[in-house]
Amino acid sequence: MPRRLDQNVCDALAATWSGAGTNYIVQAANGFYYIVYIDAAQDVCYRKSSDGQNWGPAVLAATAGSTTQLAVWYDRWTDPTGTLGDRIHMAFTDSGNDDTHYRTINTASSDALSTQTVIFAGASTAAGNHLSITRAVGGNVYCKTVIDAGAEGGFYRLPTANVPNGAWDAARTVDEAIATLDQMILLPDYDAADTQDIMAIFWDASADEISRKLYDDSANSWAEASIATSMTELGTGTAFANFAVAPDPTNTRHVLVAWSATDTLNADLRCWTIDAGAITEVTNVVLNSTDDQGLCAVGIDTVTGYWHAFYGGKSDGSETWNTALNIYTKVSRDAGTTWGPETKMTTGTADTATLRHLFTCPRFTKAPIFAYMRDGAQTDDLRVNIDMTEPRATYVAGVV
């Protein structure tokens, strides 16, 4: 029988899901899972687990007391060989001083925390935000931050020579005018001749379009190519995320999943592989939803090469968006050509709480793991679910 363990890891701040980054679970080269989150006190914390089942105590990564957004990147999602190191990079917005900050956790050095630095110094914080962070193959760290309903934010670079304790550069060129409901996921460009170039998946709310944007570091400029139109965004004031990416450095590409609409008849959970030279749509994870579905996450099992897609709501429309949903998964064993059956991952519905947030570990070597946040009448909790059905090796080969 399948053995899935679903447990509460913390009481989390409701704003955790409000337009923040999508990657909060890391499986490090040392085999440990790290989950990074904003706790109920609005501090940035993390917890560790050797198996995804038993989690250690919360550790303060930043004592802000007013954190509203968080984004995470891990060095080996850029370079699996470990050349760049084993740091977890965190960007987070503090509504107390209206700044976006940066700090790292060195998973290869007793989880040492770097100096906390300022990415962007703002004047006010408001709803309508997004935040993403990544690291280029050449080592530069980049952050896109929007903190004030489209009025404040920008795109910033931390040169690799300054990682992790040095100063961020002055603002770089933004991809376009900052808008309230737009979303962006920053990613490495594995194919670029200039190893400091990166790419992004951009959701343009005003155009209902998602696109691939390539950033040329030396020219400080952006180039755009459409991925799909007629994509109706899910407002971040409702839940997040309606699109997600798993980096695939082994094949120098990224795997993107995105809902064409939420809680709508005939909505599709679409899937693509993306690199600098090609945008290739593969088979839909969900085709022609009956209704009552939304949120998504995607991860790659680096042992088997399988893709694991997660989403909220049963495809027959028998559940209720977004107050009584289970989390479901489908697995592709052939790089998106086909998807297996829809499998229920949670043991009950949201227990009258509202499902707000869904994310997974984008690269893992053990068992499929994901987390979701429930916004309840009594408490907001962050729960982790790990599927122990398929056996996995207990060692880690160093490629995560």
N, C-alpha and C positions, 0 to 999 in steps of 0.2 A: 504494500500500500504506500502511496505517496506520503512523505513525511515533511510537512512544511511548518516552520516555527515562526509564529507571529507574536511580537512582543513590543511593549512600550519601552522606548529607550529614554524618553525625557518628556517633560512638559515643555512645549515649544511656543515661541511667540507667534501669534497669528500672522504677523506681517512677513514671516519667513517666506511665504509664497508670493509676495506681492512684487512680481516682475524681476525677481532676483535670478542669479545664475542657476543652471540646471544640474551641476555636478557637485554633490555633497558626500558621496561615498567613494572612498579610495581603497583599493587593495594594493598595498605597498610591496616592494620587492622582498621585504622581510616576512611576507605572508600575512601580516596583520591588516584587518579592515580598520579604517578610520571613518567615522561619520562626523562631519563638521556641521554645526547648526547654530541658530540663534535661540538661546534659552528664554524662559519666561521672564527672566530679569533683564532681557535685552543685551546680554553679553554674548560674545562669540566663544563657543565651547567645542570640544571634541571628546569622543569616547572611542576606545579601541577594543577590538575583539580578535582573538586568534582563529575563531571558527565561525563567526557570524551569529553565534547563539548566546554566548556569554560575554557581556560587555563590561568593561572596567568602569571606574567612576568617571564623572565628568571632570575635564581639565579645562581651566580657563585659558583661552588663546588670546583674548583681548577683553579687558574689563572696560567696556564703554558705557553700559547702562542705558544706551539709547540707540542700539543698532537696528536699522530698518531693512537693510539688504545685505546679501552675502553671495559671493561667487568664489568658486574653487577650481584650481587646476593642479595637476600632478606632473612632475618632470617626465616620468616615463610614458605618459600619454603622447609626449612629443618625441622622445628618443628612448625606445625600450632597452637599449644597451646600458643605460645608466650614465652615459657621458656627461649629461647635464646635471646629474645628481638625483636625489630622492626627496626633494622638497615638495610639500603641499603649499601652493601659493593661494593666499586668501586676500580677496578685496572685499571691503565692507564699508557701508555708509553709516555714519553716526549723525543722527538728527540733533544731538546735543550741540555739536559744533558745526554741523552742516558740511562735513568733509567726508571724502572717500579715502580710506586708509588701506595700508598694505602690510602684511606680515606673513612669514612662512613658518612651517613646522618641518624640521629636518628629521625625517623618519629613519635616516641612517646614523643619526648622532643623538640618540637618547631623546628624540623629539624636542631638540633645542629650538626655542623660538628666536626668530631674528628680531632686530630692532623694528619697532613700528614706525612706518613713515607715512607721509601724506601724498596721495596720488593727486587729488583735486581738492582745493579749498573753496567751498561754496558760501552762499549767503543765507539760504533757507532750504528747507526740505519739505516736499509735498508729495501727494499721491501722483501716480503716473510715472513710473520709474523703470529703468532696466540697468543691469550691471552684468558684465562678463569679463573674464580674464583668461589669458592663454600665454604660452611660451613658444617662441619661434624655434625652428631647428637650430638656428645659429645662437640661440640663448637669450635674445631680448625678450622681456616680458611686456605685454600690452594689456591695456584695460580700457574698456568703453564704459563710461558711467553717466547716468542721467538721474539727477536727484530731485528735480523740482518741476514735475509736470511738464517736461519738455522745455523749461526755461533755462535750466542750468545743467552743465555737464560737459563732457568732451571725450577725446580719445588721447591716451597718454602712453608713453614708452619709458621703460626702465632698461637702459643699456645693460647688456650682459655683464660688463665690467662692474656695474653697480649692484648686481644681485648678490645677496638679498638686502643689504643694509644701507645702500646708497640712495641718492636723490633721484627722483623721477625727472625726466625732461619736461620742458614747457609743452603746452598743448600741441598736439599734431593736428593734421587736417582731419576733420570729421567726414564721414561718408556722405552725409547730407544733413540738412537742418534737423535738429533734434525735435522730435515730436512725442506727444504724450503717450500714445499706445503702441508705438513701434517697439520691436524686440530685436535683439541681436545676440548671436552666439559666436564668439571669437574662437578661431582654430588655427593650428599650424598649417602652412602650405608645404607639404612634403616634397613637392615637385619643383619648387622654384629654384632657379639658378642662384639667386641671392637668398641665402639661407635665413636672412632676417625678414623676408616677406611672410605675410600671413594671409589668411582668408577669413571670411565671416559668412554665416547664414543670417540673412536679414529678413524680418517680417515687416512689411510696409502696411500699416493698418489703413491708411487712407486709400491705398490702391488695392487692398486685399490680394497682395502678391508676396511670395517669398522669392528671394534671389540669392545668388552667390556673389560675394564681393571679394575682390582680390586687392590686397594692400601692398603697394610697392614702397618698401621702406626707404630706399635711396632717393626716390622721386617724391616721397611723401604724398602719394596720390592713390585714388581708388578706381577700380574698374568693375562694372556690374554686368551680370548675365542673369536673365530670368530663369527661375526654376519652375514656378507654377503660378498661374493666376486663378482668380475665383476662389481664393483661400480666405475664409472668413475667420478673423482672429478671435480668440477667447480673451476678453479683457482681463488684465492681470488683477483687477479688483474683485474678480470672481474666483479664479483658481489659476494654477500654473503647473506644468507647462503644456502648451498645445503642440509643441514641436521639441525634438530632442536629437542629439547627435552622439554617435559613438566613434571616437577616433580609431582609425585602422592603419597605424604606421607601417605594419608589416606589408600591406598592399598599397601603401602611399595614397590613401583615400579616406573619406569619412562616410559613415552610414547615417542618413537622415530619415527620420519619420516625422510626419506632420498630419494632423487632422484637417480635412478640407472644411469642416464645420463642426460645431459641438452641439449635442442634444438635438439632432436634426435628422429627419428621415433621409436616407440615401447618402449620408456622410461617409467619407472614406478615410481610413488611416493609410496614407500613401507612404511610399518608401523609395529612396534614391541612394545611389552611390555618387559621391561628389569628389572631384579633384580639380586641379587648376585647369586641366584641358578638357574635361568632359563632365556633363551632368546626365546621369543615366537612371531613368526610372525603372524599377523592378516591380515585382508583383505587390499589389496592395496587401497590407497586413489584414485590414478589414475592408471589405467591399460592400457598399450599399447597406450601411447600418440601418437597423429598424428604427432606432431612436435611443435617447438616454445614454449616450456614450461621450467620453472626452478624456482629456489628459493622456500623456504618453511618455514613455521612456524606452531607451534601447541600450543594450549592452552586448559585448562580444566575449564569448568564452574562448580565451586564447589557447586552451588545450585542444578543444575540438574544432574551433573555427565557427561554431554555431552562433547565429544571431538570436537574441532573446528580446522580443518586443513586449512591453507591458502597457496596459491601458485600463481605464475605468469603465465598467458597465458591460453587461452581457449583450452580445450582438443581436439577440432576438427582441430587445426592447423591454424585457420583463422586469428590469430594475428602474430606479428613479434617479435621474440626474438632479443634483449631485448629492442628495441627502440619504440615499440608500443604495449604495453601489458596492460591489466587490471589485477586486483587481483581477484581471485576466491576463494570460500570456499566450503568445504563439511563438514557435521556434522555427527558424529556417536553417536547414542543414546544407543548403546549396546556394548561399549568398543571395538570397532573396528571390530565387526562381520560383520556389514553392514555400508555403508556410504550413506548419502542422496544425492540428486541431486546437480550438480554443480551450484553454485549461484554466480553471478557477484556482487562484492562488491564495486568497484570503478565506478565512473560515466562517465569516458571516458578513452581513452588510455593515455599513458604517455606523450601526448602532445609534441611529437618529442624529448622529453628528454629520457635519458637512465635509465632504472630501475636498481639500483645498490644493494639495500638492502631491506630486508623484515624481520620483527619480530613482535611478539605479546606479550601480557601479558600472561605468562604461566599458571597462576592461577588467576581466577577472579570470582566475585560474582554479577557483575552488567550486563554489556552487552559485547558481543564480540568486542574486540578492537585490532587493529593492526596498524603498522606504516610502511612506506616505504620511501626510499630516491631516488630522481631523480637527476641524474647527467646531467644537462642541459647546453646548449650553453651559457646561460646568467647567470644562478645561480644554485646552488645545494640546493635543499630544502628537508626538512623532513616533511612528511605529516602524519597525524593521521586520521584514519577512525574508526568510532564506529557505530555498528549496533543497532539501537534503536527499531527494529521490535518487539522483544519479551519483554514483561513487566518483570521487576525485582523488588524485594523488595528494598526499599530505605534504609533499615538498613543493617548493617554488623554484622554477628554473631561472628566474631573474628576468623573464620577459613578461611584463604586465601591461 
